[in-house]
């Protein structure tokens, strides 16, 4: 269930990527505090720049009072209450029935577009890039030491650097929150000014940056504008699944539309979203009631309805890849209606085009730059050609890895392939163990670490990923993938859920009455807890061993009554799912897609 809900959340995130700047803020309550060390402790303060929709954003009324926060599922202001959904259903019912009866689009796609507009209208921006509603992010001007336990927990939940705080102190960790639909130009200025504020507050003359996902585009824009100035401000940059060249997921959907292939629409879409469920296969059958033209129009109408959110936000343009820029620019920026946004988009494109040279320049000044990447995953299949790319669900590997060469999923490099060594300077093998990726073509080759099978939004739950980030922020002897290959090899495997397993082990040791267990269960559980501790202490992942230990731990905890057994579907549910699955497969194999 956790994996399924994570997939749905990931898809919602991807869809919201389709879907006022930093100048005015709601400031979090804070107390005056500076770094206790006065700038002399050996640890540079860290500025975390979170990813897309990871900052707290609020809607305010005309008197400046908070009305509501962004929707937790999407990071947007979506009117999706039960009452809203019922109202939308009523509006869609008549055109849906008419479309089915007439077998042509009888206003259904237009109705869908209107519903999308109504649901997300609070997020709309005008052609000058200004919010139509009073939406502002909460700004955290001071360090983590200044805030409440609830505020700290929110920040740690976005990217858990608590381990860094335990080493360097919470007065050394800062959170640069921002409006994900804001002005990229204003954010570049604000980040630069924020760096100066952190230096002044802590007494340190240099800081570390941790840009996560979309946060890397903001850092890139800041570096483009302040490259020479910031060269003296930074010690290390630790990029985490960065969108250095945007995401094809956003760019291709807005340039050529959603994936409208027969197999995706009539076979894969709903099982992908809802898993192996009766609802998924029932929807597979139901969508066949609609003519193909109407289905295509619905996808196009939904994208069109979100233009005031995405197209009018220069920060969202930062998530489009350079290869799609010209198509999108010609489509949306040449009619003279968006001059302010157009100028920001052009600045952004320049920053994106110069990111390699800018980062290499910073390296030449002594700033150390690291990159943490997921690979050997798939894109969410929302655009045609998704299977051609090695990705982490949201972003293609060549974007997150600063140019590493990879082959599509289920393919490997040719047997006679030799690494290109485009940027490799220290020797060694930079081809992944799976022979799907050549890291030597990445311009941060010697300082890029890879996690096989990692998912974009799951990076914060991969304990080894986070431990590596913390090590890079606290240990200056860790300078490249060659520094400690026995602890942090260039190619590792994801261990998503490692934090949760560690918490479970600790709770079991504290809460289970071992004396009450029979000798067999007591010995098995004791040995298994020791095995889990030893495995979690290692930062080199054996994925099979990790999964096996997790399953065995769940089994014995259920057996001794510490936790309930997973809820199983009823026999009737299983039968219904199997029947609808077979029926869906049979009709698709016999009839194919609707025409």
KANORLIN-V579740 format. One line per field, one symbol per residue. phi: phi as a letter, one per 30 degrees, with the letter a starting at -180 (. if undefined). burial: # if it has 24 or more other ideal C-beta (glycine too) atoms within 12 Angstrom, else .. A space follows every 50 residues. Layout:
phi->???
burial->???
This chain:
phi->.ddddddddddddddddce.dddbbcdddacdabdddijbbjbddccdcd cehccdbbccddcicdcacddddcibdcdbdedddddddddddddddddd ddhadcidddddeddeeddcddcdbddcicddcdcbddccdbdeddcddd dddeddddadcdddddccjddccbbddaddcdcdddddddddddeddded dcidcbbccbdcheeddddddddedbedddeccccbbcdbhdcdbibded ddddcbjddcdedddcbceddddcidbddddddedddddcdedddedded dddedcedddddcdddddccdedceddddddccccidbdddedddddddd dddceddddddddddjdcbbbcbcaibcdddcbdjeddbdbcjcbddddd cijdcbceeicbdeecdbedhebdbcijdccdedhcbcdddddcedbccc bdidcedcedcdddedddeddddbbdddcadcdbddcbddcbbdbdjddd ddddedddedcdddddddedddddddddddddedddddccccdddddddd dddeddddddidbddedcddddddddddddddddddddddciddc
burial->.....#################..##.#.....##.......######## ##########........###..######........#..##..##..## ....#.###################...###.###############... ##.###.########..################################. ##.#.######################..#..################## ###########..##########...##.##.###.##.###.####### #########################..##..##....#.###.####### ##.###.###.##...#####################.############ #######.#...#.....#...##.....###..################ #########################..#.####...############## ##.##..#...#........#...#..##.##..##.####.#..#..## ..##.##..#.#..............#..##..#...#....##.
